Amino acid sequence: MIMDEAEEEAKAQRKAVVLTAPLALEGGLAAEHRPPNLLKQVFSLFRNVRPGSDLTRFQLSSLFNMPKSQLQCYGETVYCCGEDYLQECARGKSSLERFTSVVAWSLSTTRPAIFGQAPFNPILGETHHVSKGSLNVLLEQVSHHPPVSALHATDSEHNLEMIWCHSPIPRFQGTSIEATIKGKRQLRLLASGENYEMDSPNLSIKLLPPTGADWLGNVRIKCEESGLRADLCYYKSQVFLGFGGSCRSVKGTICHSKTLKTIYEIDGQWDRVIRLKDVHCGEVTVLYDAKKAISKLNTPILVAPQKVWPTESARVWGEVSRSILNKDWGKASEAKRRIEEEERKRRREREMNGDHVWVAKHFSVARTKDEGWECWPLEQLVPPAPIIVPP
């Protein structure tokens, strides 16, 4: 009898957790679940929004949601990769070799955005916990307004640690949505004692034909211990009236931080191939191959349903995700409305009790002078997760 109850509980837990294919080079599962009359829906959505408006409090219909949370999208950039560029960072024999590997890995975290679809805005305290081999990844939503997500990942076998803080600030610009990504990304190679800091490109969504979503802007990667720095520019070249250009392009350099003397030149497209040119001898090598890195990615699987936290993204949004996958938009909207209303109810209760400051469970959080955010994990190591990425 007890065994039957335990089995039923495990089945219920497993059913509550919905895991979907990661955003890959081909667009992944989310690309197959576009709502009907997408372009018409997008135009009507922003009809009464003023240019320059901050969209962080904008309520988005489930018609425009992909079946996963933003926390899952952030996590996928770390634990879903066909060719393991991350482990290559630790294997480098010299500081320059390790640095170029970090640049390649940073490029692998750039994933295609899908026009007209956005992940769920995580609720406060939501978590996402996944393991891939010896790499354990934990994310927590540490602020809701403004939205701030913290990430901590550790790999004891390869002596790696990551601490990220993400704070997107989307603004409506009339014919486009421009999302500035605030926050700091850190990758630590513990064996060599090197700490790499980097930022993220910004997301630009064009609402008028030709519509589309592109990562644009400047990214800097630096390592004080080695004295090396990379400056990358994500851009879209235009030939005539915005048409015919080459999108998803990246160019940049790797240089010495003090002298700014260039070592390598970087050029290519982040969804294809990016090459590295040695400026001294002219040798050109492949730095990054998107087809190997972000295509045919494995979907995470649930291996220990009884250990899934109630705050897990794949559980919090499970019913909404399942309804979107079934294209039952009415049910998806109702399930999403319940989650958002429960979130508002909890906020009102905290305010009535005088708890005006949310205290994250896994991170300490602080604002920076440039209106950004910094996050520090409270635990030294991330434990193995009940959700894993199969080899």
N, C-alpha and C positions, 0 to 999 in steps of 0.2 A: 504493500500500500504506500509506504513511504517512498519506495523506489519509483512507483508510478507518478506520485506527486512531483518528485524531483525531475523526472523526464518531461512531465507536462510544463513545469516551470522553465526548463531549458529550452523547450520548443517555443514557448511564449517569448522568451528572451531573444532567441534567434530570429523569430519573426519580426520583432520590434526593431531590429537593427537592419538597415538597408544600405548596402554598399554598392556603389556604381563604378563603372569604368572611369579611369582617370582622364583628365584632359590631355590628349596626345596630339601628335602632329596632324592626324586625320580629323581632330576635333573630338574624338572619343564618343561615348554614349550620349553626352549632352547634345551633340549636333543632330541627333535623330529625334529629338523631342521639342521641336520648335512649335509654338502655338500657331493656329490658323490666322491668316491675314496679318502676318508679322509686321510688315512695313506700315500698314494702316494703323495697327495698334500702337506702334512706337510714336507716330505723329500725334495721335490723340492723347497719348500719355503726357506729353510735354507741352500741350497746347496752352495751358494757363500758367506755365512756370516762367518766371522772369530770368533774363540773362544775368549771370553772375551769382545766381542762387546756390547756396550750399545744399547739396542733395543728401547729406548724411541722415537727415530725418525724413526723407521722402519715402512714403509707403508704396512699395512695389507690388503689383498684382502677381499672383502665382503663375499667371500666363507668361511672365517674363523671367521666371526662375528656372534654372537647371536643377536637376535632382540631387543637389549636394550643398553643403555649407561652405562659406568662404574659408573657414578653418581647414576643411578637407582640401580645398584647392591649394592653400599655402603648404599644407603638409605633403601633398603629392609632389610638389616641386623638389622635395628633399628625399622622400622614400620611393618615388616611382621614377626609375631611370633605367633604360635598357642596357646601356654601357656604363659601368660604375666609375664615373669621373671623380666621385668623392674619394674613393679609396686610392685613386691614383695620386691625389694630393699628398697623402702621407707617404707614398712610396718613393717620391722624388729624391734623388741622391744629392742634389745641390739646391740652394735657396732659389736659384733662377728656375730650375726644373719644377720645383714645388710651386713657385709663383705662377708659372704658365699653366700648370694643372689647375690651380685655383681659378684662374680666369676662365678656363674651359668649363669647369664645374659651374661657375657663376652663370655662364651662358646657358647651361643646361636647365637652369631654374626658370628660364623664360618659356612660358607655355602659351599656345594660341588662345586668344580671347575670342568668344563667339558673339557676333553682333546680335543684339536683341535678347540676349539671355545673361542673367547674372546669378551668382550663387546666393543662398540665403544669407541675410545679415545675421551673424551669430548673436545669440542672446547672452546676457551678462553671466559669466561663470561657466559657459559652455566649454567643453574640452574635446580634444581629439587625440587619441593615443594609439600609435601603430608601430610595429617593429618590422624591420627587414634584415634578416640575418642577425648580426651583432649590433646593428644600428637601432636604437630606440628613440622614438620621436614623440614629444608631448607638446600640445598647444592648448592655450587657455585664452578665452576672451576676457580681457582684464578691464575693459571699458566699453560701454555701449554707445554713449553720446559724449564725445566723438568715439567712433569705433576704433579700438586698439586691440590687436592680437599679439600674444607673446608665444615664442617657440623656443623649446630647449631640446636638443638632441645630443646623445652621447653614444660613442662606440668604443668600448673598452679594448676590443681586440685590435683596432687600428689607431687607437689613441687620438680620437677626434671629439671635438665638442663644438656645438653650434648654439648661439644665443641670438635670436632675432626679435625685432619689434616692428610691427607693421601698423601704420595708421593712414589709411586712404582718405583723401579729402576730395570728393567729386564735386565739380561745379558745372552748372548748365551755362553754356556760352551761346545759346541761340540756335546754332546749326551743329553743335557738337557738345559732348560731355568730356571735360578734361579732369582726370583724377590724378592728383599729386600724391605720391606714396612717400609718407614721412616715416621716420624710424631708422634704426641702425641694425645692420647685419654683421655678425661676427662669426668667423670660423677659426678655431684654434687647433693647431697641430701640436699636440702636447709633447711628442717625442723630440721635436726640434725647437720647442719653445717659441713658436711663431704664431702671432695673432694677426688675422687678416680682417680688415674692416671694409665694407662695401655698401653701396646703396642700390636702389632699384630704379629702373626706368619708369616713366609715367604712362598711364593708359589714356589714349585718345579715341573716342568713339564718335564717328561722323554720322549724323542723322540724315543728311541729304545725299542723294546719289552723286557720286558713287559712295554708298554706305560702307562701313567697315570699322574694325577695331584694331588699333596698332599700338605697340609699345614704342614710345618715343622719348628722347631726352638723353641726358648725359649720366654716365655711371662712373664712379671712381672706385678703384680697388687699391688698397695700400697696406703695406706691411712695414712697420717701423723697425722690426728686428733685422730685416734683410735690406732695408732702404730702397725697396722697389715699389713702383706705382704703375697702375694701368689706368688710362683714360679712354673710355668707350663712348661712342655716340650712336644711339639707335635713331634711325631716320628713315624717311620715305622720300626718295627722289621723284621729282615731277618733270614730265616732258612738256605737256601742253595742257593748260586749263585743268590741272590736277589729274589728268589721265595719262596712262602709258608709262608711269614711273615704276621703279623697282621698290617694292615694299619690303618690310622686315629686314632692312639692311643695317649692318654694323660696321663701323670703322674705328680705328683707334691706335694707340701705341702702348708699349711697355717701356718704361724708362727708369733711370736712377732718380730717386726723389730729390736729392740735393742738387745735382748738376742738370737735371732734366735731359740728360743725354739719352737719345732713343736707342733701344736695343732691338726691339721688334716692332714691325708695323702689322696691324690687324685689319682684315678686310673680308667681307662676305655677307651672307644672309643667315640670320639665326635659325631659320626654318629649313636651311639647306646645309651649306658647308662654309665654314669660316677658316681662313688660312692665315698663317703666321709667316712673315718674311723677316729674315735676319738682315738688318740694314748693312752689316759689315761685309758679308760674303754673298748676299743676294739669294741665299737658299730659301725656298718656300716649302712649308710643310702644312699638313692639315692640323689645325688646332682643335676644331670641333665639327662633328658630323651629326646633324640633327636626326637623320634617319636612323642612326644607331642608338642615339640617346633617348629620343622622345617619341618613337613610334612602336606600335605593338606592345604597349605597356600592360603589365599584369594587374588585374583588379584585386585589391586586398580581400582577404577572407576572414571570417570569424571562426576562431578555434577554441575560445573559452567564453561562451555566452554568459555564464554565471559571474564572470569577472568584469563585465562591461559596466562602467559607471553610469548612473542615471543622467549625468551631464554630457555623455558622449554624443558628438554631432550626429553620427549615423543613427543614433537612437532618438535624440531630441526631434529630428526632422524626418524620422523614419516613415511616418504615415503620409506626410506631405510628399516625400520623394516617391513612395510607392504609387500614390495617386497621379503624380506627374508622369511616371513611367507608363501608367495605364491610360494616360490622356484623359483622366477624369478631373477636369479643371474645377468643377464645382466642389468636389470633395477636397481637392487640394487647397482651394481657397478657404474653405471652412476650417480645415485642420491648421492651416497657417494662422488664421485669425485667432483660434484658441490659444496657440502658443504665444502670439504677440500680446493678447489680452492678459494672459497669465504673467507675462513679463512685466506689464504695466502694473498689475495688481501687486506683485512683489515689491516693485519700486515704491508704490504708495505706502505699503506697510512699513518699509524701511524708513521712509520719511516721517511717518507717524511716530515711529519709535526713536526718532532722532538720529538714525544711522544714515547720515548724508554722504558718507564716504564708503565706497565699496572696497572691501579688502579681498584681494585675489587669494586663492588657495595655494597656488604653486609658484607664484612670482611676487616680487616686490616691484613697484612701478613708480616712475617719477617723470615729470615733464622736463624738457630741456629748454634752453634759452631761445632756440629757433622754432619754438612751437611744436617740436617733435616730442618723442617719448623714448625712455630707456626702461628696460626690464631686466631683472636679475633673478635667476631661478633660486628657489629656496632649498632645493636638494642638489647634491653634487652629481648624482647619476639618475638618469631616467630608467625606471624599471621596465622589464619586458612587458609587452602589451597583449591583450586578448585578441587583437586584430593584427594579422600579419600579411606581408606581401609575399606570395609564394615565389620560390626561386625559378 
